[in-house]
Amino acid sequence: MDPFPAMKNDLLLRAARGEKVEKVPVWAMRQAGRYLPEFREVRSKHDFFTVCRTPELACEVTLQPLRRMDLDAAIIFSDILVIPQALGMEVQMVPGKGPVFPNPLVTPDDIQKLNATPDISKELGYVFEAITLTRQKLEGKVPLIGFSGAPWTLMSYMIEGSGSTTFSKSRFWLYRYPEESKKLLSILTDVIVKYLVGQAKAGAQLLQVFESHGGFLDETIFNDFSLFYLRRIASEVKQHLISEDITPVPMTVFAKGAHYAVESLAQTEYDVIGLDWTMDPEKARSTAQKYNKSLQGNLDPAALYGSCESIAQRTTEIVRKFGGKGHIANLGHGMHPDMEPEHLNAFVEAVHKSSEELIQKQ
Ligand SMILES: O=C(O)CCc1c2[nH]c(c1CC(=O)O)Cc1[nH]c(c(CC(=O)O)c1CCC(=O)O)Cc1[nH]c(c(CC(=O)O)c1CCC(=O)O)Cc1[nH]c(c(CC(=O)O)c1CCC(=O)O)C2
């Protein structure tokens, strides 16, 4: 028996499975975060990773945007960089700079310094606790999304030691040390699979995998160093859950910038393909239909800098392009810290209003 409160709004889950919906569900990447004054208030008292590691705080900030807006999903407050930490790497979140690894991987010999087979419940159990607590506190209002970074994106942070405009150090590895790179990607894949299975068992109802740095790879390199591992993750997470008599939860893959990969991603076991704002919804839609997949996206986050009227206009156009069915509305990437909550609300309301009208006409 499901230990959690019954769902009152399962639009997200139905859309992910391509089922009929009365309106398009909507949420936003980074919907909990610095653009919200109440989040900044929490952060003024606790550092970033303390918020992630304290289930009550992670739960509180996860729920904050839902108190303001009619969002159709919550996403657990955490970060993709908790996995390098679980492998034994130090990660600092430096204000104004972002994540910094004081001791990044420099040569393939450094792979040996990693704790390649961490006890996931011990190292990341705080995320599982936050998920279970948040499911209870949500009282079935909306589904809860769990997430992880994808192997290539995590590998690139672990080698660069921070964000980068070129990712030249990590791309150097792909060309100069291809076998060692694959060894690292495999270690990450094994950990990610266990981590996502743990999240689903803790109560996450959809799992999103972020390949945020996909766009730095050409198609051939993407296929070998990203797609191969992304495919393994979806398939192995689902197999693990089935082997434990748990119904697999839907999974979304978001490979930012990887335009050429929409069709190959649609041929994997992911249920939803996330599109960034530079990708064409109509083109992606015909591909998704061919493989029975749903799509997520893809308003340009910068559109939220415009007026509420222009947000509503652009959103209505995007909703029309996706066609209502098998669509989860989102931004094409995350919220920025200087955005106004009211402008995200304008997006949420416009998705609901325009999609209800569109679906009623169909
Ligand atoms: O809303 C929620 O409940 C969860 C929000 C969330 C945060 N991190 C991620 C998510 C999931 C989501 O996007 O919905 C996931 C994430 N962290 C990083 C990346 C990769 C990347 O940006 O390169 C991703 C995947 C999604 C994506 O592509 O955006 C890495 C990262 N983490 C932080 C930073 C610094 C920053 O200033 O944002 C970065 C690097 C960004 C870059 O180099 O461009 C820290 C961080 N993580 C979250 C927050 C809250 C917020 O956005 O305000 C922050 C800021 C740290 C702070 O509070 O000081 C939450």
The ligand as an ORCA input file, in Angstrom:
! r2SCAN-3c Opt
* xyz 0 1
  O      13.841     24.182     -7.189
  C      14.367     23.254     -6.552
  O      13.772     22.712     -5.581
  C      15.730     22.719     -6.907
  C      16.519     23.738     -7.664
  C      17.887     23.270     -8.159
  C      19.133     23.757     -7.660
  N      20.150     23.150     -8.369
  C      19.607     22.353     -9.362
  C      18.194     22.385     -9.187
  C      17.208     21.598    -10.002
  C      16.537     22.442    -11.049
  O      17.259     23.041    -11.880
  O      15.289     22.523    -11.028
  C      20.330     21.579    -10.375
  C      21.610     22.108    -10.890
  N      22.663     22.633    -10.200
  C      23.719     22.909    -11.070
  C      23.303     22.525    -12.345
  C      24.176     22.565    -13.584
  C      24.487     23.882    -14.127
  O      23.762     24.879    -13.891
  O      25.507     23.897    -14.813
  C      21.994     22.012    -12.233
  C      21.157     21.417    -13.316
  C      20.124     22.333    -13.806
  C      20.676     23.462    -14.570
  O      21.314     23.211    -15.619
  O      20.427     24.603    -14.099
  C      25.063     23.452    -10.719
  C      25.019     24.663     -9.861
  N      24.486     24.678     -8.615
  C      24.538     25.934     -8.088
  C      25.232     26.762     -9.026
  C      25.547     28.215     -8.814
  C      24.420     29.150     -9.147
  O      24.637     30.351     -8.936
  O      23.341     28.747     -9.609
  C      25.516     25.970    -10.147
  C      26.265     26.364    -11.395
  C      25.547     27.295    -12.300
  C      26.452     27.785    -13.432
  O      27.658     27.606    -13.390
  O      25.860     28.366    -14.349
  C      24.035     26.324     -6.747
  C      22.567     26.325     -6.585
  N      21.743     25.223     -6.780
  C      20.437     25.583     -6.508
  C      20.442     26.939     -6.069
  C      19.234     27.734     -5.696
  C      18.982     28.805     -6.708
  O      18.962     28.540     -7.929
  O      18.825     29.949     -6.288
  C      21.759     27.407     -6.122
  C      22.278     28.762     -5.716
  C      23.159     28.669     -4.496
  C      22.813     29.619     -3.396
  O      21.696     29.600     -2.830
  O      23.714     30.341     -3.029
  C      19.272     24.700     -6.546
*
